[in-house]
Amino acid sequence: MDIDFVQQGCAPPNALNFGFQNDGRGEQFIAVAETEWGKIPGKADADGTCWYCYNGQEYETDQFHYVVHTSPHKFVRNDNLGPPEGAMVTGSQSDGRGDQYAAIALSEWGRIPGKAEGNTCWYPYDGQEHETYDFEWVVLN
C-alpha cells in the first residue's frame, strides 16, 4: 500500500477529503501533523490549517502534510476486532502508542478525520480531543 504525503499549503487535487463537519467548516481532509510527539493523524481544511488531538486537547498547526492517494479505497466500520487488513497507517506517536491509523469519526458534528488504534478513534473538535468507538477505518484496496 503506497500513500503519499504532500507538504502543507492549499490542498492538492488528489488529497483525501473524506470528512465533512456540519458546523460550517465543511470539507475536511486527512492530514498528518508534525508534532513533538510524532506524526499524528488529524484533519485539515483546504486552505492550509491542520487540527490534531493529543492528551485530551485539540491543537492547530501549519506544520503538516495532506495525505494523497490515487488507488481505490473503502471505509470499514469499526467492529471491535482492531484494524482490518489494508487499514491506512498514516502516523506514529513517539510516546509508546506507536502506529496510528487514518479513521473517520461518525460524530454528531459530522464525519471528522482523526486517528485510530485498537478499537478506538480520537478526533479533534472544538478545542478538545474526543474519543469514540463509532468510526470507520480508511482501507486501501
N, C-alpha and C positions, 0 to 999 in steps of 0.2 A: 504494500500500500504506500503510495507516494503522494505526500501532500507538500505544498509549498507555502512559504510564509513571505509576504510582501511587506516591505518596510512601511512605516506609518506614512500618513498623508491622506489624501482622499481615497476612498475605497476603489479598488480596481474593478473592472467589469466582471471578473470571474471570482470575486470574493464571495464567501459562503454567507448569504443573507437569509438565514433560516429562522430568525426571530422577528417578533413584532410586538411592541408594547402598545397597549390601548390607552395610554395616558397622554397621547400627543407626541411622544418621542418617535413613534412609528418604527420603521425598519431597523433591525439590529443584526449586525454581522458577528460571526465567530471571530474572536481575536485572541492573541496571546500577549499578555503584558510582561515586560522585562522588569522584574522586581528584585529586591534584596533577598526574597525568599524563593527565588527561582522563576521559571517561566510559568505563569499562571493563566489558564484559560479564562476568558471573560467575554464581554460584549463590546461592540464599538458601533458608533454611528458612521454615516457616510462622509462626514466632514473631518474625521481625524481625531476623535476623542474615544478613549477606551475606559471602561469601568471593569474592575475585577474585585473579588472579595477575598478577605483573608482575616482569620481570627475575629470573626464577628462584625467586621466593618467593610464598607464599600470604599474603594479607592478610585481616583480618577488619574489618568496618565496620558501623556502623548508619546510615551516610550513603549511601543507595542508593534505587533505585526498583524495584518489581516491574514486569515487562513484562506488559501485559494486551492481549488481542486477542480479538475475537469472530468474526472471519472464519475460513473453513476454512484449514487448514494441512496440510502434509505434511513428511515427512523425506526428504531426498535424500542417499544415501550418497556420500561423497567419491569422485570418480572421477579426481582429479588434473588436472581441467580448470578449476579455480577455482570461484568461487561460481556456482551455477546462477541462471537468471533467477528473480526473486522472492525470492532469499535475503534474510533479515531483517537489515538493518543496525541494530544497537542501540547502538553506541558509536563513539567515535573517540579515539584516543590522540594526545596533543599532542607526542609525541617523534618524529614523522615517519612513524609506521606508518599513520596515517590511519584510515579506516573499519574497524570491527571488526564481524563478523557473529555472530549467535547460532548456536551449534553445540552438539551433544550428543556428548561423547566416549564411545566404546564401550570402556570400560576394564575391567580386571579387578575393579574395585571397584563397577561398575555403570555406568549411563547418567548421566554427570555434565555438567551445563551448563558451557559455557566460551565462549571467543571463537575466531574463526577468521579467517584471512586467507590468500589464495593457496590452498594445498593443505594447510595446517597448522592444527591446533587446539591450543590451550593451555587447560588446565583446572587449577583449584586442588584439591589434595588432600593432607592430612596435612602441612601446613606448606610444601609445595613447589609450584612450577609444573611441571606435566607437559606433555609435547609428544606429539602423536600424529597419524598420518595416517589412523587408523581412527576416523572420526566421521561424523556426519550434519549436514547443513545444515538449518536450520529455514527452510522456504519457505512463503510465503503464497500462496494461490491467488487 
